[in-house]
Amino acid sequence: MRATGGSRTAVLVCQGRAVADGRIAPGRFTDPVAVSLLRADERRTVEQVRAGAPPAGWLERVDYESVRACAAVLVPRTIAIDDAVRERPSPQVVLLGAGLDGRAWRMPELAGRVVFEVDHPDSARDKRERLAESPAAARPVADVRFVAVDLGRDRLGNALAAAGHQTATPTTWIWEGVVPYLTRPEAARTVAAVAALSAPGSRLIVNYQAPQAAIAAGRLIARSLDVLARRRGIWADEPWRSRWTAPAMRDLLGGDGFIVHGDDDLLTIATRLAAPTPRRAALRSGRVAVADRPA
Ligand SMILES: C[S@@+](CC[C@H](N)C(=O)[O-])C[C@H]1O[C@@H](n2cnc3c(N)ncnc32)[C@H](O)[C@@H]1O
């Protein structure tokens, strides 16, 4: 990741959640914190999408469509992960690549628990600045600890230990929307580090991307539009570096002692929820795996 001002993909997914809040799968999905973490220009696109009022300029329209598409993908992904957290709540939760995640603020189930928000140093700094400007996000329900770690370079265990993570206590790990930004060796090293820090009874929830030709083509088009507009697009700073098939992910997690007992694509999850499925290729390529370390 090379985004010195913080992760722009984290902003995009936060915009997606802000769009979906109260509009898509109401009663199952909610994220009232998301909008308060956005800056004024980022919020403008959210308001346009919520109002169904596309902007006139083609470039603004590209951003509008990205945020709209993101909302449809974020709903099943968030619900599946929230459900997996609730099903087996641990005393401590670690968000790997936390971005602008609002779980420590919006999930009552996390009240009183310790939530470690691990993220790239630039993104961690950006989130803290946004929180300082957001009275709505002033009070997390959990005991939040920010941990600056570059997963491609730094030692996760040392940083978490310094923040008070207890390796003898079960941990729920949430690794959402981050795996594609890591190379395969970086992802494998992260799983090994997580395993070494996981007491029996720990749970690892992984959202990752499976290979899909339609998605690769879509990204190529998005990059071409950025070139045409002479702007540095999101994917220039945060390109996708690894995609995993479900069997490959099962092998990766299993090799470090995690037993996968659920791994669904987002289309299946959205269909189960009776949520809208407008971006079927994007939904089909996103997956959520839930893996446990036997107690
Ligand atoms: C798409 S955002 C997802 C954020 C959050 N998990 C969510 O779903 O809202 C990608 C996140 O991965 C983080 N990330 C990317 N590369 C990273 C690295 N090498 N080390 C740590 N975090 C990284 C970014 O900082 C960003 O927060």
The ligand as an ORCA input file, in Angstrom:
! r2SCAN-3c Opt
* xyz 0 1
  C     -10.659     -2.132      1.534
  S      -9.930     -1.550      3.017
  C     -10.811     -2.569      4.183
  C     -10.914     -1.914      5.511
  C     -11.800     -2.626      6.519
  N     -11.328     -3.933      6.840
  C     -13.223     -2.689      6.009
  O     -13.640     -3.734      5.510
  O     -13.890     -1.661      6.102
  C      -8.304     -2.252      2.968
  C      -7.527     -2.085      4.247
  O      -6.359     -2.884      4.170
  C      -5.313     -2.173      4.751
  N      -4.024     -2.654      4.224
  C      -3.661     -2.789      2.937
  N      -2.382     -3.220      2.873
  C      -1.948     -3.345      4.144
  C      -0.713     -3.734      4.750
  N       0.344     -4.079      4.019
  N      -0.642     -3.730      6.106
  C      -1.691     -3.369      6.866
  N      -2.894     -3.005      6.354
  C      -3.004     -2.986      5.016
  C      -5.571     -0.731      4.361
  O      -4.876      0.169      5.202
  C      -7.085     -0.659      4.529
  O      -7.440     -0.274      5.821
*
